[in-house]
Amino acid sequence: MEQPVEMNTLSQILEKLRKKGIDHELKMTDHGKMQSKDLNRIYSSDDLTIVKTYRFEGMSDPGDNSVLYLVEDDDKNIGYILDAYGAYSDNDGAAFADFLKKINTADRDEQELFR
């Protein structure tokens, strides 16, 4: 059995996701929903479940502080939402935070996601 590899950086996790075919980034639209251009879908918060959350904190650069949310839609497609902390966030305003708060959460084991 292969030993699990510890994933410490955002780039390591994004690469692991890419290798598993999970390369669908969701971004906030002007209409307060999330969109995946890869999947050609627009989601409300009811359409998604957060299945894993990763937090990254840079030791010397506050710009390295970010959160990666792995989300699953009703059709079992997995994608991700990426956000930086605070002033470095690409998601201005309260709409993004409100959207995330409304998404159901079902924290899954990492090995289940990366089989």
Phi and psi in degrees as GROMACS dihedral restraints (atoms count N, CA, C in turn):
[ dihedral_restraints ]
;  ai    aj    ak    al  type     phi  dphi    fc
    3     4     5     6     1   -73.7    20    10
    4     5     6     7     1   135.7    20    10
    6     7     8     9     1   -74.3    20    10
    7     8     9    10     1   137.5    20    10
    9    10    11    12     1   -64.9    20    10
   10    11    12    13     1   141.5    20    10
   12    13    14    15     1   -97.1    20    10
   13    14    15    16     1   129.2    20    10
   15    16    17    18     1   -69.1    20    10
   16    17    18    19     1   132.9    20    10
   18    19    20    21     1  -111.3    20    10
   19    20    21    22     1   114.5    20    10
   21    22    23    24     1  -107.8    20    10
   22    23    24    25     1   -24.4    20    10
   24    25    26    27     1  -114.4    20    10
   25    26    27    28     1   158.0    20    10
   27    28    29    30     1   -58.7    20    10
   28    29    30    31     1   -44.5    20    10
   30    31    32    33     1   -64.0    20    10
   31    32    33    34     1   -34.8    20    10
   33    34    35    36     1   -64.8    20    10
   34    35    36    37     1   -43.3    20    10
   36    37    38    39     1   -69.7    20    10
   37    38    39    40     1   -42.2    20    10
   39    40    41    42     1   -61.7    20    10
   40    41    42    43     1   -37.2    20    10
   42    43    44    45     1   -68.1    20    10
   43    44    45    46     1   -41.7    20    10
   45    46    47    48     1   -62.5    20    10
   46    47    48    49     1   -41.3    20    10
   48    49    50    51     1   -61.9    20    10
   49    50    51    52     1   -45.1    20    10
   51    52    53    54     1   -59.4    20    10
   52    53    54    55     1   -42.7    20    10
   54    55    56    57     1   -64.6    20    10
   55    56    57    58     1   -26.7    20    10
   57    58    59    60     1   -90.0    20    10
   58    59    60    61     1     3.1    20    10
   60    61    62    63     1    80.9    20    10
   61    62    63    64     1    14.4    20    10
   63    64    65    66     1  -102.2    20    10
   64    65    66    67     1    81.2    20    10
   66    67    68    69     1  -128.2    20    10
   67    68    69    70     1    39.5    20    10
   69    70    71    72     1  -109.2    20    10
   70    71    72    73     1    98.3    20    10
   72    73    74    75     1   -83.8    20    10
   73    74    75    76     1   135.7    20    10
   75    76    77    78     1  -105.1    20    10
   76    77    78    79     1   136.1    20    10
   78    79    80    81     1  -128.8    20    10
   79    80    81    82     1   151.1    20    10
   81    82    83    84     1   -69.1    20    10
   82    83    84    85     1   134.6    20    10
   84    85    86    87     1   -92.6    20    10
   85    86    87    88     1   171.5    20    10
   87    88    89    90     1   -68.1    20    10
   88    89    90    91     1   -14.0    20    10
   90    91    92    93     1   -99.3    20    10
   91    92    93    94     1    11.2    20    10
   93    94    95    96     1    78.5    20    10
   94    95    96    97     1    22.7    20    10
   96    97    98    99     1  -123.0    20    10
   97    98    99   100     1   171.5    20    10
   99   100   101   102     1  -101.7    20    10
  100   101   102   103     1   143.2    20    10
  102   103   104   105     1  -127.8    20    10
  103   104   105   106     1   136.8    20    10
  105   106   107   108     1  -112.3    20    10
  106   107   108   109     1   110.5    20    10
  108   109   110   111     1   -69.1    20    10
  109   110   111   112     1   -33.9    20    10
  111   112   113   114     1   -62.5    20    10
  112   113   114   115     1   -41.3    20    10
  114   115   116   117     1   -92.8    20    10
  115   116   117   118     1    -5.0    20    10
  117   118   119   120     1    55.4    20    10
  118   119   120   121     1    47.5    20    10
  120   121   122   123     1  -133.8    20    10
  121   122   123   124     1   150.5    20    10
  123   124   125   126     1  -120.0    20    10
  124   125   126   127     1   133.6    20    10
  126   127   128   129     1  -119.8    20    10
  127   128   129   130     1   141.9    20    10
  129   130   131   132     1   -92.5    20    10
  130   131   132   133     1   170.8    20    10
  132   133   134   135     1   -64.3    20    10
  133   134   135   136     1   -27.5    20    10
  135   136   137   138     1   -70.1    20    10
  136   137   138   139     1   -18.5    20    10
  138   139   140   141     1   -84.7    20    10
  139   140   141   142     1    -8.0    20    10
  141   142   143   144     1  -124.7    20    10
  142   143   144   145     1   155.5    20    10
  144   145   146   147     1  -132.8    20    10
  145   146   147   148     1   130.6    20    10
  147   148   149   150     1   -78.3    20    10
  148   149   150   151     1   119.1    20    10
  150   151   152   153     1  -103.8    20    10
  151   152   153   154     1   -14.5    20    10
  153   154   155   156     1  -164.2    20    10
  154   155   156   157     1   142.4    20    10
  156   157   158   159     1  -127.1    20    10
  157   158   159   160     1   132.3    20    10
  159   160   161   162     1  -119.9    20    10
  160   161   162   163     1   134.3    20    10
  162   163   164   165     1  -115.5    20    10
  163   164   165   166     1   135.8    20    10
  165   166   167   168     1  -124.5    20    10
  166   167   168   169     1   132.5    20    10
  168   169   170   171     1  -128.3    20    10
  169   170   171   172     1   114.7    20    10
  171   172   173   174     1   -71.1    20    10
  172   173   174   175     1   139.7    20    10
  174   175   176   177     1   -70.0    20    10
  175   176   177   178     1   -37.1    20    10
  177   178   179   180     1  -122.5    20    10
  178   179   180   181     1   -15.5    20    10
  180   181   182   183     1  -121.5    20    10
  181   182   183   184     1   111.9    20    10
  183   184   185   186     1   -59.1    20    10
  184   185   186   187     1   -21.0    20    10
  186   187   188   189     1   -67.8    20    10
  187   188   189   190     1   -14.6    20    10
  189   190   191   192     1   -84.3    20    10
  190   191   192   193     1    -5.5    20    10
  192   193   194   195     1   -79.2    20    10
  193   194   195   196     1   119.4    20    10
  195   196   197   198     1  -152.2    20    10
  196   197   198   199     1   166.9    20    10
  198   199   200   201     1  -128.7    20    10
  199   200   201   202     1   136.5    20    10
  201   202   203   204     1  -117.4    20    10
  202   203   204   205     1   119.9    20    10
  204   205   206   207     1  -105.3    20    10
  205   206   207   208     1   122.0    20    10
  207   208   209   210     1   -89.4    20    10
  208   209   210   211     1   127.3    20    10
  210   211   212   213     1  -124.8    20    10
  211   212   213   214     1   148.7    20    10
  213   214   215   216     1  -120.8    20    10
  214   215   216   217     1   136.1    20    10
  216   217   218   219     1   -93.1    20    10
  217   218   219   220     1   179.8    20    10
  219   220   221   222     1   -63.7    20    10
  220   221   222   223     1   -21.1    20    10
  222   223   224   225     1   -94.2    20    10
  223   224   225   226     1    10.6    20    10
  225   226   227   228     1    72.1    20    10
  226   227   228   229     1    15.8    20    10
  228   229   230   231     1   -76.4    20    10
  229   230   231   232     1   135.8    20    10
  231   232   233   234     1  -108.3    20    10
  232   233   234   235     1   133.5    20    10
  234   235   236   237     1  -136.7    20    10
  235   236   237   238     1  -168.6    20    10
  237   238   239   240     1  -143.9    20    10
  238   239   240   241     1   153.3    20    10
  240   241   242   243     1  -119.4    20    10
  241   242   243   244     1   127.3    20    10
  243   244   245   246     1  -115.0    20    10
  244   245   246   247     1   133.1    20    10
  246   247   248   249     1  -143.5    20    10
  247   248   249   250     1   141.2    20    10
  249   250   251   252     1   -92.2    20    10
  250   251   252   253     1   158.0    20    10
  252   253   254   255     1   -76.6    20    10
  253   254   255   256     1   146.4    20    10
  255   256   257   258     1    55.0    20    10
  256   257   258   259     1  -131.4    20    10
  258   259   260   261     1   -62.6    20    10
  259   260   261   262     1   -19.8    20    10
  261   262   263   264     1   -88.3    20    10
  262   263   264   265     1    -1.0    20    10
  264   265   266   267     1   -67.5    20    10
  265   266   267   268     1   139.7    20    10
  267   268   269   270     1   -82.3    20    10
  268   269   270   271     1   -10.8    20    10
  270   271   272   273     1  -105.9    20    10
  271   272   273   274     1    93.7    20    10
  273   274   275   276     1   -77.6    20    10
  274   275   276   277     1   151.5    20    10
  276   277   278   279     1    82.2    20    10
  277   278   279   280     1   175.2    20    10
  279   280   281   282     1   -82.6    20    10
  280   281   282   283     1   -14.8    20    10
  282   283   284   285     1   -59.2    20    10
  283   284   285   286     1   -41.2    20    10
  285   286   287   288     1   -63.9    20    10
  286   287   288   289     1   -50.3    20    10
  288   289   290   291     1   -62.6    20    10
  289   290   291   292     1   -40.6    20    10
  291   292   293   294     1   -63.2    20    10
  292   293   294   295     1   -40.6    20    10
  294   295   296   297     1   -60.7    20    10
  295   296   297   298     1   -48.2    20    10
  297   298   299   300     1   -61.2    20    10
  298   299   300   301     1   -39.2    20    10
  300   301   302   303     1   -63.8    20    10
  301   302   303   304     1   -27.0    20    10
  303   304   305   306     1   -85.0    20    10
  304   305   306   307     1   -12.9    20    10
  306   307   308   309     1   -77.0    20    10
  307   308   309   310     1   132.2    20    10
  309   310   311   312     1   -63.6    20    10
  310   311   312   313     1   152.9    20    10
  312   313   314   315     1  -123.0    20    10
  313   314   315   316     1   134.6    20    10
  315   316   317   318     1  -140.9    20    10
  316   317   318   319     1    80.0    20    10
  318   319   320   321     1   -59.7    20    10
  319   320   321   322     1   116.3    20    10
  321   322   323   324     1  -101.4    20    10
  322   323   324   325     1   155.3    20    10
  324   325   326   327     1   -67.6    20    10
  325   326   327   328     1   138.3    20    10
  327   328   329   330     1   -58.1    20    10
  328   329   330   331     1   -39.3    20    10
  330   331   332   333     1   -67.1    20    10
  331   332   333   334     1   -30.5    20    10
  333   334   335   336     1   -66.0    20    10
  334   335   336   337     1   -38.6    20    10
  336   337   338   339     1   -75.1    20    10
  337   338   339   340     1   -32.9    20    10
  339   340   341   342     1  -106.8    20    10
  340   341   342   343     1    25.0    20    10
